[in-house]
Amino acid sequence: MTQLKLQMLGLSFLLGIIGLVAGCSPIPATEPPTVRAFAIVQIKFDGSLWNESHARASIISQDGGESFTVPGGAIWAFGDTFKGSRSADGTPHFAGGAISCAIAFLGENARSYPPAFEYLVSSNGGAISPFKFLPGEQPTARYRIWPLGGIHVNGQCYLFYSMIEVFGNGQWDFRGVASGLGRSAVPLGPYERLRPRGDWRFPVAPTQVIEADGWLYLFEIREFSGKQGVALARVRPEKIEEPEAYEFYTGAGPNFSSRKEAAALLVGNVPGQVSVAWNPYLQKYVMVSSSDFNHPREIRFLVAGAPYGPWSPPVARMEVPQYAQGKRVEMVYCAYLHPELFREDGRVMNLTYSTGLQNGGFDANCEMVEIEIERR
């Protein structure tokens, strides 16, 4: 199986597949009546993130792009990252292979577009993964480590990750192994894969981690009865490194249990990945979800007054342009909010998304967009 197929297709579904570690109980999430929290009044599509900072790290293309704030700025975590160089006209020249995870630091004063990233690189200047494979995971050609959500807490930087295994050459010949947690004393890694009591596996695979009310809330996508939705876990900040300390949302109240098998979906009918951020302008949390095959270029927005909800149905939707980076957009995934780039207290929100491009080959990068909203 090529990394391209993993990049284009696998990441949109992996986080649901990782639900095989433990499924959700058949307790449906109750959605409140339609809520109008805001309307989108203007959208500015900035275009591809690729710029000189990528070139310096020998990066041609990558997907993902979730970010979390750290002292002095933010860390951005990317998925499949392909190496090489570009001609002056933008033509890619692939060389040096690929890595399945890359991270970059974006300083708090580097808010202009395109973003001036500082990548984690080797001594020769090329991007490297912040994670290392363990001896039992060799050969590494069988495995990928994709980054998930991260957070800076307790004076440390933490980055969750998903481990998957490739077992054949077919389009769907991969499976989720489990998820883990990495730790670093400095934002730009590398990140040590934690192994409490000798086991690196953690009970959550969150694409978003936020801190509120004395808890860390962890949002992930799980599959139940053939449908994907958002599941929620929480843990005290000081216990983030203890797998047995995590609790799982079991229903409105809010109710949480230490038994993962009792978990319920927080929000139903949410595919792909999920991103959540506090918006001071709205005085609400905003959730962004990726598109599905029925709406391949649509991004949806939900709101709630607390991380555990109740979450509204989609209050706003946006459709990305039909063409990007010179090719037709077939699918949008990895839609991530970047609150460190919000302006006017969140009246102007920034997000990025990854694109599956028709005949794009390995040459596809994240796109950035600014969204002006109005309270309703």
Buried (B, 14 or more C-beta within 10 A) or exposed (E): BEBBBBBBBBBBBBBBBBBEBBBBBEBBBEBEEEBEBBEBEEEEEBBBBBBEBBEBBBBBBBBBBBBBBBEEBBBBBBBBBBBBBBEEEEEBEBEBEBBBBBBBBBEEEBBEBBBBBBBBBEEEEBBBBBBBBEEEBEEEEEBBBBBBBBBBBEEBBBBBBBBBEBEEEEEEEBEBBBBBBBBBEEBBBBBBBBEEEEEBBBBBBBBBBBBEEEBBBBBBBBBBEEEBBBBBBBBEEEEBBBBEBBBBBBBBEBBBBEEBEBBBBBBBBBBBBBBBBBBEBBEBBBBBBBBBEEBBBBBBBBBBBEBBBBBBBBBBEBBBEEEBBEBEBBBBBBBBBBBBBBEEEBBBBBBBBBBBBEEBBBBBBBBBBBBBBEEE
